[in-house]
Amino acid sequence: MKARLDALRAEMARQGLDGFIVPHADEFQNEYLPPSAERLAWITGFTGSAGAAVILKDKAAAFTDGRYTIQIREQVDAGLFDIRHITDEPPKDWVAEHLGEGGRLGYDPWLHTERALETWRKAAEKAGGELVAVEHNPLDAVWTDRPSAPAAPIAAHGEEFAGESSAAKRERVAKALAEAGADSAVITAPDSIAWLLNIRGGDVAHTPLPLSFAILYATGRVEWFVDPAKVGADLAGHLGDDVTVRGADEFEGALWALGNNRVLADPAGTAALVFERLGKAGAQIIRADDPCQLPKARKNRVEIEGMRAAHRRDGAALTRFLAWLAAEAPKGGVGEIAAADKLEAFRFEGEHITDLSFRTISGSGPNGAIVHYTVTPDSDRTLGTGELYLVDSGGQYRDGTTDVTRTVAIGEPTAEMRDRFTRVLKGHIGIATVRFPDGTTGSHLDILARQALWQAGLDYDHGTGHGVGSYLGVHEGPQRISKIANSVALKPGMIVSNEPGYYKAGAYGIRIENLVCVTALEIEGAEKPMLGFETLTLAPIDLALVDPALLTSPETEWLNAYHARVREALIPLVDEATAAWLAGATRAVG
Amino acid sequence: MKARLDALRAEMARQGLDGFIVPHADEFQNEYLPPSAERLAWITGFTGSAGAAVILKDKAAAFTDGRYTIQIREQVDAGLFDIRHITDEPPKDWVAEHLGEGGRLGYDPWLHTERALETWRKAAEKAGGELVAVEHNPLDAVWTDRPSAPAAPIAAHGEEFAGESSAAKRERVAKALAEAGADSAVITAPDSIAWLLNIRGGDVAHTPLPLSFAILYATGRVEWFVDPAKVGADLAGHLGDDVTVRGADEFEGALWALGNNRVLADPAGTAALVFERLGKAGAQIIRADDPCQLPKARKNRVEIEGMRAAHRRDGAALTRFLAWLAAEAPKGGVGEIAAADKLEAFRFEGEHITDLSFRTISGSGPNGAIVHYTVTPDSDRTLGTGELYLVDSGGQYRDGTTDVTRTVAIGEPTAEMRDRFTRVLKGHIGIATVRFPDGTTGSHLDILARQALWQAGLDYDHGTGHGVGSYLGVHEGPQRISKIANSVALKPGMIVSNEPGYYKAGAYGIRIENLVCVTALEIEGAEKPMLGFETLTLAPIDLALVDPALLTSPETEWLNAYHARVREALIPLVDEATAAWLAGATRAVG
């Protein structure tokens, strides 16, 4: 890393920069990066899915959030980088403190949204310096062994899974564009394009995304900018005449041609470069949310039915794994990698699966306390008796994406573990059972997942729920359940995770995660339209970790009813031995 | 009202305006207006504490929030004004729709904050028109019988109540100014000035506020702009040499003299005129929160002890009233006005009281459903058997401000009333018992007050809690408990109300309101600094309205413990008959 930093600093000096920002981002502003865009990992060693680094002449800092605080300390050389919590000790403060009077802080305008730049700019100015767009990314200039850009084939996502034709979606979004007074919209979010065109690809790991750019016109026409090597001949018929395929390298030029347009672009989701080019071209820019994100988030009937079906298969696979684990782990000798592999094998026996939805988090004992733990041969450890084992995993099925976490006791858990687990479960039930008026956002609900922990002075340092796509990103927006203020109201058809946790560093981790779907409720005597959640995930919750004395009776009723549903749905799908185990694992308590 | 509208429209035409905005505001941006600033009431007839009107050439609209939706319809002529909900149907949409291309929408820059103008400006521009500052308020020009400005004497607020000298406060805030890089701050919020100078006045009803302006310098010096008629000779000694008293009419000129200053001013709390004048003077404006608001909100030990003492006296008065009511109301013949008068009389027997803290809301039956009901001889009704009676009231004591609501059943309540009351009580207990980590805001907590209602499809259309001053405003910022996103973390010493409710239009209203004080908690095993609430208000909650079957056991425990506290604190302070009644009213349930 020292050599890489030296090379980058030499290139920065050549370009007249005093600093350079390395975000965890690519030109698509996508959470999931191909290896060719893993600049942050290359320069810092940190491989988490969120973070940033700032390299100054004689100082550098690496930032990430609470999910990765342990991992970043293990991966990043603290002699080379100050290591900081990205929200508690934000990069802007570090820049304001260290950049220095007159300092030129460089950024690559392909790798930042316009919105994100505002913060960096203020920080640079606070230090008395300035923020400078680079023409050529200095890190790329010195990254000699950089992998080439991905070029996975792109296939149609059939209407039997999508539930709505691309033509109908394009018409719907085009109408919204016209209503917003826009002639066109620049769309760079890979999941928006995949949703809009009903296509899926494989340019990033675990998420069936093609990387490309698109311009949607208020007429319903689309210009799609994509590496032609990725587009199979059979796709033309699927796309139809209203979609023109152009080379990805033509995108920047096409922005110039929008000079006489009123162009909608998302300042929080599109590269700053797009705004700069549109501005120079003389386009009238309408800054607004990506018009595909909200319709994509609200799953239609076919997608919801697909999610339910995928969750039955996924639940059966996870239950077979849990039954196997219950038999094998207490004997000793089951390792974290072996467990993850076993679970993956069960999943791949199911229909419609194409990939895991992310790399399985398989953490025993203290490794469970690392929120986004990635097991490696070095870190692999045997599931020990008296320990907790946390497994967070999911599948990409053509009819739906899954994401589920279970925490199980190997042998006898301690009273503290049961207390903590039960508090996490109370939070999980709080979200699962809430009813709320239309207009409520995930930030209003977040506390329900935390309050039982808060009563004991405990908490968890991550959000409570993220959106989930339909055979798309396992994380998607715009809705979420989080302490952070969020103005997006939860609407029927949105899918979010419900995943409170508790982590005791060096000891154990607990998380209980189900996916839930927002549903309209009929409540007798209700005075306003009310919504609630349908739990999609089907898998037993380890009763050995539940202290029934801590549950209220409505909470106990929820747990027993959920387990009855799991039992009835999954017993027909599993072998006899698993069924017998499941019957016991889902017995009524309280 | 027709004649007044005609006169205003003629004056608007004379000034070349197509529209004029009439906010509920004065030049101090204070919630509590003197009669001379009640422009909204004069032009619309609406006397609520929040709202606005827009007068166009041939159309007009009046806006208010959910607390006043019934009242505004009763007071405002729907033939003259469109009547709108201020958040669901915001004024900006109405303006955008009706102002018309090229329309000039006037505003008085003394009566709007800079922040509030942004919304009006966008609305005017959306309509293709423009927002225009008026030199002379056209409404004032035609308001011939306008009352004169108030001139109540100003007195020192002794350190035995304030707990900190004005000099120490000035030094503290001046230090914060210097840290923010400011040479001075323009302070126009009456409660900020009252707090900073340890003074109290009487320019508005029910809140001991003097109306004035101040400039605080980073040296700790203050220039105080105030009608000299209000400043008694004895105040000079209290204020000391660092406070220079100048005429209120010198304020605008003094802004010009700040041209070479870096001046802090609050864009959300200070009149737009101040920013305009400072800008023209060449001052470097630092837009930031009013630097007095946060320190004022965090009460010191003396103020908290004063609040506790005031609440004991206030609770004794309210309890005497409730005991009297329990004896008298079932006989019939107790009216809403008579009840309010009786309660006021009991309050005024207590020590240190100077005023009520707002006009008592005394509503029986359907009047209770009017959230901010003001009883008049016309609306006065007898408390009927089988009805609910809601009384929301408070006192201004020199050692603290109180605000309490109780809802009582006259005779036998219905099962529905008990169900609704118990759900409101569950929400109240949810707030009273929550523990939360430092950094939590009131918007995170709000749902705890609503969720039991939401389970039944019910809600209430007002916030859950507002800040309360120490012998100051019964509403104060910056903290609050509300669905609306709020970035102000709750900190020890802040006081907020806890007042969920439920209102069935035309039938009954329910609200249970106590004041609570944020307190640091010691929790064994806590992993982060935790806070909670100490309930200050002491008065029985009507057990006839509680359905114990709906309460969880921790909720029942809270209710019984609270009642035990009320009993122990108040029995020594009340007469024997009241004590006997109180013993029964606070009996343990469940």
HADDOCK unambig.tbl for C-alpha pairs under 7 A between the chains (distance, minus, plus):
assign (segid A and resid 435 and name CA) (segid B and resid 454 and name CA) 5.74 0.50 0.50
assign (segid A and resid 435 and name CA) (segid B and resid 455 and name CA) 5.40 0.50 0.50
assign (segid A and resid 436 and name CA) (segid B and resid 454 and name CA) 5.64 0.50 0.50
assign (segid A and resid 444 and name CA) (segid B and resid 444 and name CA) 6.17 0.50 0.50
assign (segid A and resid 444 and name CA) (segid B and resid 447 and name CA) 6.30 0.50 0.50
assign (segid A and resid 444 and name CA) (segid B and resid 483 and name CA) 6.89 0.50 0.50
assign (segid A and resid 445 and name CA) (segid B and resid 447 and name CA) 6.87 0.50 0.50
assign (segid A and resid 447 and name CA) (segid B and resid 444 and name CA) 6.28 0.50 0.50
assign (segid A and resid 447 and name CA) (segid B and resid 445 and name CA) 6.87 0.50 0.50
assign (segid A and resid 454 and name CA) (segid B and resid 435 and name CA) 5.74 0.50 0.50
assign (segid A and resid 454 and name CA) (segid B and resid 436 and name CA) 5.63 0.50 0.50
assign (segid A and resid 455 and name CA) (segid B and resid 435 and name CA) 5.40 0.50 0.50
assign (segid A and resid 456 and name CA) (segid B and resid 523 and name CA) 6.73 0.50 0.50
assign (segid A and resid 456 and name CA) (segid B and resid 526 and name CA) 6.18 0.50 0.50
assign (segid A and resid 457 and name CA) (segid B and resid 523 and name CA) 6.26 0.50 0.50
assign (segid A and resid 457 and name CA) (segid B and resid 525 and name CA) 6.98 0.50 0.50
assign (segid A and resid 457 and name CA) (segid B and resid 526 and name CA) 3.96 0.50 0.50
assign (segid A and resid 457 and name CA) (segid B and resid 527 and name CA) 5.82 0.50 0.50
assign (segid A and resid 457 and name CA) (segid B and resid 528 and name CA) 6.34 0.50 0.50
assign (segid A and resid 457 and name CA) (segid B and resid 530 and name CA) 6.20 0.50 0.50
assign (segid A and resid 458 and name CA) (segid B and resid 526 and name CA) 5.96 0.50 0.50
assign (segid A and resid 458 and name CA) (segid B and resid 527 and name CA) 5.69 0.50 0.50
assign (segid A and resid 483 and name CA) (segid B and resid 444 and name CA) 6.91 0.50 0.50
assign (segid A and resid 485 and name CA) (segid B and resid 485 and name CA) 6.33 0.50 0.50
assign (segid A and resid 523 and name CA) (segid B and resid 456 and name CA) 6.75 0.50 0.50
assign (segid A and resid 523 and name CA) (segid B and resid 457 and name CA) 6.28 0.50 0.50
assign (segid A and resid 525 and name CA) (segid B and resid 457 and name CA) 6.98 0.50 0.50
assign (segid A and resid 526 and name CA) (segid B and resid 456 and name CA) 6.18 0.50 0.50
assign (segid A and resid 526 and name CA) (segid B and resid 457 and name CA) 3.96 0.50 0.50
assign (segid A and resid 526 and name CA) (segid B and resid 458 and name CA) 5.99 0.50 0.50
assign (segid A and resid 527 and name CA) (segid B and resid 457 and name CA) 5.80 0.50 0.50
assign (segid A and resid 527 and name CA) (segid B and resid 458 and name CA) 5.68 0.50 0.50
assign (segid A and resid 528 and name CA) (segid B and resid 457 and name CA) 6.32 0.50 0.50
assign (segid A and resid 530 and name CA) (segid B and resid 457 and name CA) 6.21 0.50 0.50
